[in-house]
């Protein structure tokens, strides 16, 4: 599924890839055919948008865990994303043939760390290099894979003696766990009866779809062992499109939720969830929720309110395509020649529906970038435009003061990949500067202001007087709130038509703070009095007066620079714990929790993003390449006291007045 050359070189998934397959499930001599749409997503936190948009349109997920490492830091992040979109999941413990494989540790961690009921529905026959197959706990049969690629399934009622006792214990535990989440099994369990195979399977399906339970399977993808039973479980326990409640918003009824029904005969509703540039133009991935999408059909874009024609529909298999004439409800396809944005809703034009888009996290790291050669300017611009369309977390802007092109993203690897793609796909060599952190500014005490703008240049001049105060908004648990403005002018001291100019001036000032030129958070301004001049007062005058009052009051209100703190999770073998603690202490990190397992430990800490640049290489050096970490934005907090008097970007001194609040 990893078709990009860069993915194969680095051994990681960078872009999600879609494919489809038919799976023939044989049970009790009967053969049933299932059509599966599959999306393979990246595991690295820097490419989290690929996971977000895949989970937004999928009805179920297979959560893959390592039999040695168990629940890792990125597993917790993906679990949170699944909960955001209410996606039921089954779990598959991979790499059972690796040294140190322990599936029971992973099963326990799913329950403890992910806080969801989990129980194994299989027991391994052997482990590590002795891994031979699994025992199905529902049917109590041993399953082996024969043939060069494990394509031949061999089932037997004879369970190996060393495994039989464990299988019986784990089957009882499975029934006990199901009794906690399913009423029917609970009733059977309390009556001290044994549920039948069909009752157990039905209970697992109900509990999985209701997000109360995840069945756990195990195998080895590399050795082609126990993969077929996992695909059978996808058919048995994950919902089909008609069993999932997908909602649209009816714009004619104040965006009241409307349930979409997965029938081909109903009016068409679909969601564009991913854009990709190909040799034939823009490729738009669409999930069809209701109705069917046909070639040459005219569809209506709910955001732009424009009709577009669908010239070509294809099914995707990674980077290969199969042209089709029609796609039904519940399926995923790609279309050419449709100009739209990621998250746009398409209908047949008769329904006033729109669907919620996926969650897009804020960028946390920035980098200045420019082409080495001026002749590469055209290709550089093409690459920037393409990457922005494809990836909503990749952002580009030009700094008005420095005139630098700034790219922003989710992490160092995220930006490195795009720089490398620019070199390979567009033959553009670029120069990059040190990543700039997205700082913020705020104030810490209330300050009153009384500012008059008086300018006379011959003819009509400028006059405006604004009075009021500025005060800090107390930070909440989630961090600093956006800045706010209110006006409480009485008696017409300032005309209503000019108060809007005051508000505009305040928010323009907040976009570029007086200290470093970064946005201002957690600041409230109230204007409660002022004065006007019959001929010299204007929108422009009150706008400028508010800006000047803001700058003056801001410097007197003991301003602070805020820096982004990252929620950092580090996993490493126990022998390197001291080295890792030392690395975090050097960065003034606040370690909130440490979980120590038999082999590995997991450390949770909040650390400044500015201090985390280059951390990945230092962590690898300190742990002999065995440590791993993930970061995501947590909240903004004041920079340490010793840094408040110096610009963190080292471009200017802030000065004593700004640090002390003295005028």
C-alpha positions in Angstrom: 0.0 0.0 0.0 3.0 2.4 0.5 3.4 3.5 -3.2 5.5 6.6 -2.6 9.3 6.1 -3.1 10.0 8.1 0.1 7.6 5.8 2.1 9.6 2.7 1.0 12.9 4.3 1.8 12.0 5.4 5.3 9.8 2.4 6.1 6.8 4.5 7.2 3.4 5.4 5.8 3.2 9.1 4.9 0.0 9.3 3.0 -3.2 7.2 3.6 -3.9 4.9 0.7 -7.3 3.5 -0.2 -8.1 0.1 -1.8 -11.0 -2.3 -2.1 -11.4 -6.1 -2.0 -14.0 -8.9 -2.0 -13.7 -11.3 0.9 -15.3 -14.7 0.7 -16.2 -15.9 4.2 -16.9 -19.7 4.6 -18.8 -20.9 7.6 -20.5 -24.2 8.1 -20.0 -25.0 4.4 -21.7 -21.8 3.3 -19.9 -19.1 1.4 -20.7 -15.4 1.8 -19.1 -12.6 -0.2 -18.3 -9.2 1.5 -17.2 -6.1 -0.3 -14.6 -4.1 1.9 -13.3 -0.6 1.4 -10.0 -0.3 3.1 -7.8 2.7 4.0 -4.2 2.2 5.3 -3.2 5.2 7.5 0.1 6.4 8.9 1.2 5.7 12.4 3.3 8.7 13.0 1.8 11.7 14.9 3.2 14.2 12.4 0.8 12.7 9.8 -2.3 12.7 12.1 -4.5 14.5 9.5 -4.4 11.3 7.4 -5.8 9.3 10.3 -8.4 12.0 11.1 -9.9 12.1 7.6 -9.9 8.3 7.2 -11.7 7.8 10.5 -14.2 10.6 9.6 -15.5 8.5 6.7 -14.9 4.9 7.8 -17.5 2.8 9.6 -15.1 0.5 11.5 -11.4 0.2 12.2 -8.8 -2.5 12.9 -6.4 -1.3 15.6 -3.1 -3.0 15.2 -0.8 -3.4 18.2 2.7 -4.9 18.6 2.9 -8.1 20.5 6.2 -6.9 22.1 5.4 -3.2 22.8 1.7 -3.4 23.4 -0.1 -0.1 23.7 2.3 2.6 22.6 2.0 6.4 22.8 0.6 6.7 19.3 -2.0 4.0 20.0 -3.4 6.3 22.7 -3.6 9.1 20.2 -5.4 7.0 17.6 -7.8 5.7 20.3 -8.7 9.3 21.1 -9.4 9.9 17.3 -11.6 6.8 17.1 -13.6 8.1 20.0 -14.0 11.5 18.4 -15.8 10.0 15.4 -17.4 7.1 17.3 -15.7 4.4 15.2 -16.0 0.8 16.6 -12.8 -1.2 16.4 -11.5 -4.7 16.6 -7.9 -5.2 17.8 -5.2 -7.3 16.1 -1.9 -8.1 18.0 0.7 -8.4 15.2 4.3 -9.7 15.3 3.5 -12.8 17.4 6.6 -14.4 15.9 8.9 -11.8 17.4 11.2 -12.4 20.3 9.5 -11.2 23.5 6.0 -11.5 22.1 3.4 -11.3 25.0 -0.2 -10.9 23.8 -1.7 -10.9 27.3 0.2 -7.8 28.2 -1.3 -6.0 25.2 -4.8 -7.2 26.1 -4.5 -5.9 29.7 -3.1 -2.6 28.4 -6.1 -2.0 26.1 -8.4 -2.3 29.1 -6.2 -0.2 31.5 -4.7 2.5 29.2 -7.5 2.8 26.6 -10.3 2.3 29.1 -12.4 0.0 27.0 -13.4 -3.6 27.8 -11.3 -6.0 25.8 -10.9 -9.8 25.7 -9.1 -12.2 23.5 -11.2 -14.3 21.2 -8.1 -16.3 20.2 -5.2 -18.0 22.0 -1.8 -18.4 20.3 -0.4 -21.9 19.7 3.3 -21.2 20.6 5.0 -17.8 20.5 8.1 -16.2 19.0 9.8 -18.5 16.5 7.5 -21.4 17.7 4.3 -19.5 16.7 2.2 -22.0 14.7 -1.4 -20.8 14.7 -4.3 -19.8 17.0 -7.2 -21.4 18.9 -10.6 -19.9 18.2 -12.2 -19.5 21.6 -15.7 -19.2 20.3 -15.7 -22.5 18.4 -12.8 -24.0 20.4 -11.0 -25.1 17.3 -7.3 -24.9 16.4 -6.5 -22.9 13.2 -3.2 -23.4 11.3 -2.0 -21.7 8.1 -0.4 -24.0 5.4 1.1 -23.2 2.1 4.0 -20.9 1.1 1.9 -17.7 1.8 -0.4 -19.2 4.5 -3.2 -19.2 2.0 -4.5 -22.6 3.1 -6.5 -22.7 6.3 -6.5 -26.0 8.3 -8.9 -26.3 11.2 -9.0 -29.1 13.7 -11.0 -29.9 16.9 -7.8 -31.2 18.5 -6.4 -28.4 20.7 -2.7 -28.9 21.7 -2.4 -30.0 25.3 -0.1 -27.1 26.5 -2.7 -24.6 25.2 -6.0 -26.3 26.2 -6.0 -25.1 29.8 -5.2 -21.5 28.8 -7.9 -21.6 26.1 -10.6 -22.7 28.6 -9.5 -20.0 31.1 -9.5 -17.3 28.4 -12.9 -18.5 27.1 -14.4 -18.1 30.6 -12.8 -14.6 30.8 -14.3 -13.7 27.5 -17.8 -14.6 28.7 -17.3 -12.7 32.0 -16.2 -9.6 30.1 -19.1 -9.8 27.7 -21.5 -10.2 30.7 -20.2 -6.8 31.9 -21.2 -5.1 28.6 -24.1 -7.1 27.2 -27.4 -7.7 28.9 -28.3 -11.0 27.2 -24.9 -12.6 28.1 -25.2 -11.2 31.7 -28.6 -12.9 32.1 -27.1 -16.3 30.9 -24.1 -15.9 33.1 -26.1 -15.1 36.2 -28.3 -18.2 35.5 -25.0 -20.2 35.4 -25.7 -21.4 31.9 -23.1 -21.6 29.1 -23.9 -19.3 26.1 -23.9 -20.9 22.6 -21.5 -19.9 19.8 -24.2 -17.8 18.1 -25.1 -16.0 21.3 -21.4 -15.2 21.9 -20.9 -13.9 18.4 -24.1 -11.8 18.5 -23.0 -10.3 21.8 -19.5 -9.4 20.6 -21.1 -7.7 17.5 -23.6 -5.7 19.7 -21.0 -4.7 22.2 -18.4 -3.7 19.5 -20.8 -1.6 17.5 -22.0 0.1 20.7 -18.4 1.1 21.4 -18.3 -0.8 24.7 -16.0 -3.7 23.8 -13.2 -4.6 21.4 -12.5 -8.3 20.5 -8.7 -9.0 20.3 -7.1 -11.3 17.8 -3.5 -12.2 17.2 -1.2 -13.3 14.4 1.8 -12.4 12.2 1.3 -10.4 9.0 4.9 -11.0 7.9 4.6 -14.7 8.3 1.0 -14.8 6.9 -0.4 -16.5 9.9 -3.9 -15.9 11.3 -4.8 -13.1 8.9 -7.9 -14.8 7.4 -9.6 -15.2 10.8 -9.0 -11.4 11.3 -10.8 -10.7 8.0 -13.6 -13.0 9.1 -13.9 -11.0 12.3 -14.2 -7.7 10.3 -17.2 -9.2 8.5 -18.7 -10.7 11.8 -18.2 -7.8 14.3 -17.8 -4.5 12.5 -20.9 -2.7 11.2 -22.0 -2.5 7.6 -23.0 1.0 6.3 -26.7 0.5 7.1 -25.9 -0.1 10.8 -24.0 3.2 11.3 -25.9 6.4 12.1 -24.5 9.1 9.8 -25.9 12.6 10.2 -26.2 15.5 7.9 -27.3 19.1 8.8 -30.4 20.5 7.1 -29.6 24.1 6.3 -33.3 25.0 5.7 -34.2 24.0 9.3 -31.4 25.8 11.3 -29.0 22.9 10.7 -31.1 20.3 12.4 -29.5 16.8 12.3 -30.9 14.5 9.6 -30.1 10.8 9.5 -28.7 9.5 6.2 -29.9 6.1 5.0 -27.5 3.9 3.0 -29.8 3.1 0.1 -28.9 3.5 -3.6 -32.4 4.6 -4.6 -32.4 7.8 -2.3 -31.0 11.2 -3.4 -27.2 11.4 -3.4 -25.2 12.7 -0.5 -21.4 12.4 -0.3 -18.3 13.9 1.4 -15.0 14.8 -0.2 -12.5 13.9 2.5 -9.1 13.9 0.6 -7.5 15.7 -2.3 -4.5 14.5 -4.2 -2.6 15.8 -7.3 -2.1 13.2 -10.0 -0.8 13.2 -13.6 -4.4 13.7 -14.8 -5.2 16.6 -12.5 -6.8 16.8 -9.0 -8.1 13.5 -7.6 -10.9 13.9 -5.1 -11.7 11.0 -2.7 -15.5 10.8 -1.9 -17.4 8.7 0.6 -20.9 8.1 -0.7 -23.3 8.1 2.3 -26.7 8.0 0.5 -27.8 7.4 -3.0 -25.4 6.6 -5.8 -22.8 8.6 -7.8 -22.8 8.1 -11.6 -20.4 9.2 -14.3 -21.5 12.4 -16.2 -23.8 13.2 -13.2 -24.2 16.8 -12.1 -23.7 17.3 -8.3 -24.1 20.3 -6.1 -21.3 21.6 -3.8 -23.0 22.7 -0.6 -20.2 25.1 0.4 -19.8 27.0 -2.9 -23.4 26.4 -4.0 -22.2 25.5 -7.5 -23.1 22.6 -9.7 -20.2 20.4 -11.0 -20.2 17.6 -13.5 -18.5 14.3 -12.7 -16.5 13.3 -15.8 -14.7 10.2 -14.5 -15.1 7.9 -11.5 -12.4 5.4 -10.4 -11.8 2.9 -7.6 -8.4 3.2 -6.0 -6.0 0.5 -5.2 -3.1 2.5 -3.7 -1.8 4.4 -6.8 -3.6 2.2 -9.3 -7.0 3.0 -10.7 -10.0 1.0 -12.0 -12.5 3.1 -13.9 -16.2 2.5 -13.0 -19.5 4.0 -14.1 -21.4 4.0 -10.8 -20.6 3.9 -7.1 -23.3 2.9 -4.5 -24.1 4.0 -1.0 -21.5 3.1 1.7 -18.6 3.0 -0.8 -15.4 5.1 -1.4 -14.3 6.3 -4.8 -12.2 9.0 -6.4 -13.3 11.5 -9.1 -11.4 13.7 -11.6 -12.1 17.2 -12.7 -13.9 18.4 -9.6 -12.7 21.7 -8.1 -13.4 21.6 -4.4 -11.8 21.6 -0.9 -11.3 18.9 1.6 -14.5 18.5 3.7 -16.9 19.7 1.1 -20.4 18.1 0.9 -21.9 17.1 -2.4 -25.6 16.4 -3.0 -27.8 15.9 -6.1 -29.1 19.5 -5.8 -32.4 18.6 -4.3 -31.4 18.3 -0.6 -30.2 21.3 1.4 -27.8 19.1 3.4 -24.2 19.6 4.5 -22.0 17.4 6.6 -19.5 18.2 9.3 -15.9 18.2 8.2 -13.0 16.4 10.0 -11.1 17.9 12.9 -7.9 19.7 11.8 -5.3 20.3 14.6 -3.4 23.5 14.8 0.2 23.7 13.3 2.8 23.7 16.1 6.1 24.3 14.2 7.2 26.7 11.5 10.2 26.9 9.2 11.4 29.7 6.9 12.0 28.4 3.4 13.1 29.8 0.0 14.4 28.3 -3.2 18.2 28.3 -3.7 17.8 29.5 -7.3 15.5 32.3 -8.4 14.7 30.3 -11.6 13.0 27.7 -9.4 10.3 30.2 -8.2 7.5 28.9 -10.5 8.0 25.2 -9.4 8.4 26.3 -5.8 5.0 28.0 -5.9 3.4 25.0 -7.7 4.7 22.7 -4.9 3.4 25.0 -2.1 -0.1 25.2 -3.7 -0.3 21.5 -4.2 0.8 20.5 -0.7 -1.6 23.0 0.9 -4.5 21.6 -1.1 -3.6 18.0 -0.2 -2.8 18.5 3.5 -4.9 20.9 5.7 -2.2 20.8 8.4 0.5 22.1 6.0 0.2 25.9 5.9 2.1 28.5 4.0 2.2 32.3 4.6 4.5 35.2 3.9 5.7 37.2 6.9 4.9 40.9 6.1 7.8 42.3 8.0 10.6 39.9 7.0 9.0 38.9 3.6 10.0 35.3 4.4 7.9 32.4 3.2 7.0 30.5 6.3 5.7 26.9 6.2 4.0 25.4 9.3 3.2 21.8 10.2 2.7 19.2 12.8 6.4 18.4 13.5 10.0 18.3 12.3 9.5 15.1 10.3 6.3 16.5 8.7 8.2 19.5 7.3 11.3 17.4 6.4 9.1 15.1 4.2 7.7 18.1 2.3 11.1 19.6 1.7 12.3 16.2 0.4 9.2 15.8 -1.8 9.9 19.3 -3.3 13.4 18.2 -4.2 12.3 14.9 -5.7 9.0 15.7 -7.4 9.7 19.3 -8.5 13.5 19.4 -8.7 13.6 22.4 -6.4 16.5 22.8 -4.0 15.5 24.9 -1.0 17.2 26.6 2.0 15.4 26.4 5.4 15.9 28.4 8.5 15.5 27.4 12.2 11.9 26.6 12.9 10.0 29.4 14.5 7.8 28.6 17.4 4.3 30.0 17.4 4.6 32.2 20.5 1.7 34.3 22.0 1.5 37.4 24.2 -0.7 38.4 27.1 -1.0 40.8 30.0 -1.0 40.0 33.8 -2.7 43.0 35.4 -5.5 45.5 34.8 -4.5 49.0 33.4 -6.8 52.0 32.8 -6.2 54.1 29.8 -7.2 57.6 28.6 -5.8 58.2 25.2 -6.4 61.2 22.8 -5.4 61.2 19.1 -5.1 64.7 17.9 -3.6 65.4 14.5 -4.0 68.7 12.5 -2.4 69.0 9.1 -4.4 71.7 7.5 -8.0 71.1 6.6 -9.9 68.2 8.2 -7.7 66.5 10.8 -8.0 63.5 13.1 -9.5 63.6 16.5 -10.5 60.7 18.8 -10.5 60.1 22.6 -11.0 56.7 24.1 -11.2 55.8 27.8 -11.5 52.4 29.5 -9.3 49.6 30.8 -7.5 46.5 29.7 -7.4 43.4 31.9 -6.2 39.8 31.7 -8.7 36.9 31.2 -8.0 34.2 33.7 -6.7 31.1 31.9 -8.9 28.0 32.0 -8.0 24.4 32.2 -7.6 24.2 28.4 -5.3 27.3 28.4 -5.6 30.9 27.5 -8.9 32.1 25.9 -9.0 34.3 22.8 -9.0 38.1 23.4 -12.4 39.9 23.8 -13.7 43.4 23.4 -16.7 45.2 25.0 -18.0 48.7 24.9 -20.1 50.3 27.7 -20.3 53.9 26.5 -23.3 55.8 27.8 -24.7 59.2 26.9 -23.4 59.1 23.4 -19.9 60.1 24.3 -18.7 58.1 21.3 -21.1 57.7 18.4 -22.4 54.1 17.7 -21.0 54.3 14.2 -17.4 54.7 15.5 -17.5 52.0 18.1 -17.2 49.4 15.4 -13.9 51.0 14.3 -12.7 50.8 17.9 -13.4 47.1 18.0 -11.8 46.6 14.7 -8.7 48.4 15.9 -8.5 46.2 19.0 -8.6 42.9 17.1 -6.1 44.2 14.5 -3.7 45.0 17.3 -4.3 41.5 18.8 -3.2 39.9 15.6 0.3 41.3 16.1 1.3 42.0 19.7 3.6 44.8 20.8 6.3 42.5 22.2 7.3 40.1 19.5 4.6 40.6 16.8 2.8 37.4 17.8 -1.0 37.1 18.4 -2.3 38.3 21.8 -4.4 35.9 23.9 -6.3 36.2 27.2 -6.7 40.0 27.0 -10.0 41.9 27.5 -10.5 45.6 26.5 -13.5 47.7 27.6 -14.1 51.2 26.3 -16.5 53.1 28.6 -16.0 56.7 27.7 -14.4 59.1 25.2 -14.9 62.3 23.2 -15.5 63.3 19.6 -14.9 66.3 17.4 -17.7 67.4 15.1 -15.5 67.6 12.0 -12.3 65.8 12.8 -13.6 62.5 14.2 -13.8 59.5 11.8 -13.6 55.7 11.6 -9.9 56.0 10.9 -9.3 58.3 13.8 -11.0 56.0 16.4 -9.3 52.9 14.8 -5.9 54.5 15.2 -6.7 55.9 18.7 -7.7 52.4 19.9 -4.5 50.9 18.4 -2.3 53.5 20.2 -4.2 53.1 23.5 -3.8 49.3 23.2 0.0 49.5 22.6 0.5 51.9 25.5 -1.7 50.0 28.0 -0.3 46.7 26.9 3.3 47.7 27.9 2.0 49.0 31.3 0.1 45.8 32.1 3.1 43.6 32.8 3.0 41.7 29.5 4.2 38.2 29.2 5.4 36.0 26.3 3.6 32.6 26.1 5.1 29.5 24.6 3.4 26.3 23.4 3.8 23.4 25.8 3.7 20.0 24.2 2.2 16.9 25.8 5.1 14.6 25.4 5.0 10.8 25.8 8.3 8.9 25.8 8.6 5.1 25.7 12.0 3.4 26.2 13.5 0.2 27.8 13.9 0.5 31.6 17.7 0.5 31.5 17.7 3.9 29.9 15.3 5.6 32.3 18.0 7.7 33.9 19.2 9.0 30.6 15.7 10.0 29.5 15.0 11.8 32.8 18.3 13.7 32.4 17.3 14.7 28.8 13.9 16.0 30.1 15.4 17.8 33.1 17.8 19.7 30.8 14.7 21.0 28.9 12.9 22.1 32.1 10.1 19.6 31.4 7.4 18.9 34.0 7.2 15.1 34.3 3.5 14.3 35.2 3.6 10.5 35.3 5.8 7.5 34.7 4.6 3.9 34.1 7.2 1.2 34.6 6.5 -2.2 33.0 8.6 -5.4 33.1 10.7 -4.3 30.1 9.7 -0.7 29.1 8.7 2.5 30.8 6.5 5.2 29.6 7.0 8.8 30.7 4.4 11.6 30.4 5.7 15.2 30.5 4.8 18.7 29.4 7.7 20.4 27.7 8.3 23.6 25.8 8.2 23.1 22.0 11.3 25.4 21.7 13.3 23.0 23.9 12.2 19.9 21.9 13.9 20.8 18.6 16.4 18.1 17.8 15.1 15.9 20.6 14.5 12.8 18.4 18.2 12.4 17.5 19.3 12.9 21.1 16.7 10.4 22.3 18.0 7.8 19.8 21.6 8.4 21.0 20.6 8.1 24.7 18.6 4.9 24.2 20.7 3.1 21.5 17.9 3.8 19.0 15.3 2.0 21.1 13.4 5.0 22.5 10.4 6.7 20.8 8.3 9.7 21.6 5.3 11.6 20.4 4.2 15.2 20.9 1.0 17.0 20.5 0.0 20.6 21.5 -1.3 20.8 25.0 -1.6 24.5 26.0 0.1 27.9 26.1 2.0 28.9 29.3 4.3 31.8 30.2 8.0 31.3 29.2 10.4 31.0 32.2 11.2 34.2 34.1 14.8 34.3 32.8 13.6 34.4 29.2 10.8 37.0 29.7 13.3 39.9 29.4 14.8 38.5 26.2 13.0 37.8 22.9 12.9 34.0 22.6 13.8 34.5 18.9 17.0 36.4 20.0 16.2 39.3 17.6 15.7 42.1 20.2 15.7 42.9 23.8 12.3 43.5 25.3 13.6 46.0 27.7 13.1 46.6 31.5 9.8 48.4 31.1 8.2 45.5 29.4 9.6 43.0 31.9 8.7 45.0 35.0 5.6 46.8 33.8 7.1 50.1 34.9 6.5 53.2 32.8 
